[in-house]
Amino acid sequence: MMIRVIYRDQSAGVVESHLLDELIRKGRIVAYHGKDRWVPVEAKGSGGEGAVTGTTDRVVNLRRYNAH
């Protein structure tokens, strides 16, 4: 299955689902498209581990993608 993602440079792309966890862990994406919305991803701590968060900044920036 293919999943839409938004990279750190704000470009969008599509990746295979089995690669999603690795991209999050490496901090290469800032969001991915879940069932019906964009889910923000933010680096957790300085170790580069990714975590799904609900930060307001990311949600506001994702509205332009969710509008389409």
C-alpha positions as CSV (number, residue, x, y, z in Angstrom):
1,M,0.0,0.0,0.0
2,M,1.2,3.5,-0.8
3,I,1.1,6.3,1.8
4,R,1.3,10.0,1.1
5,V,4.0,11.9,3.1
6,I,5.3,15.4,3.5
7,Y,9.1,15.7,3.7
8,R,11.1,18.1,5.9
9,D,11.5,20.5,2.9
10,Q,7.7,20.6,2.7
11,S,7.6,18.7,-0.6
12,A,5.1,15.9,-0.9
13,G,5.5,12.3,-2.0
14,V,4.3,8.8,-1.9
15,V,6.1,5.9,-0.2
16,E,5.4,2.2,0.4
17,S,3.8,1.6,3.8
18,H,6.6,-0.7,5.0
19,L,9.0,2.3,4.8
20,L,6.9,4.7,6.9
21,D,8.3,3.7,10.3
22,E,11.9,4.0,9.1
23,L,11.2,7.5,7.6
24,I,9.7,8.6,10.9
25,R,12.5,7.2,12.9
26,K,15.1,8.9,10.8
27,G,13.2,12.2,10.9
28,R,12.8,12.5,7.2
29,I,9.1,13.3,7.1
30,V,7.0,15.8,9.1
31,A,3.6,14.2,8.3
32,Y,1.9,11.3,6.7
33,H,-1.7,10.8,5.5
34,G,-3.8,8.6,7.8
35,K,-7.3,7.3,7.1
36,D,-8.8,10.7,6.6
37,R,-6.3,13.4,7.7
38,W,-2.7,14.3,7.8
39,V,-0.9,13.1,10.9
40,P,2.0,15.3,12.1
41,V,5.3,13.7,13.1
42,E,8.0,15.4,15.1
43,A,11.4,14.4,16.3
44,K,11.4,13.3,19.9
45,G,14.4,14.4,21.9
46,S,17.8,14.8,20.3
47,G,18.2,11.1,19.5
48,G,16.2,11.4,16.3
49,E,13.5,9.0,17.3
50,G,10.2,10.1,15.8
51,A,6.9,10.4,17.5
52,V,3.4,11.3,16.5
53,T,2.4,14.5,18.2
54,G,-0.5,16.9,18.1
55,T,1.5,20.2,18.1
56,T,-0.5,23.2,16.9
57,D,2.2,24.4,14.5
58,R,2.2,21.2,12.5
59,V,-1.6,21.1,12.4
60,V,-1.9,24.6,11.1
61,N,0.7,24.0,8.4
62,L,-1.1,20.8,7.4
63,R,-4.4,22.5,6.8
64,R,-3.4,23.5,3.3
65,Y,-2.8,19.8,2.4
66,N,-6.0,18.7,4.1
67,A,-8.0,21.3,2.2
68,H,-7.5,19.4,-1.1
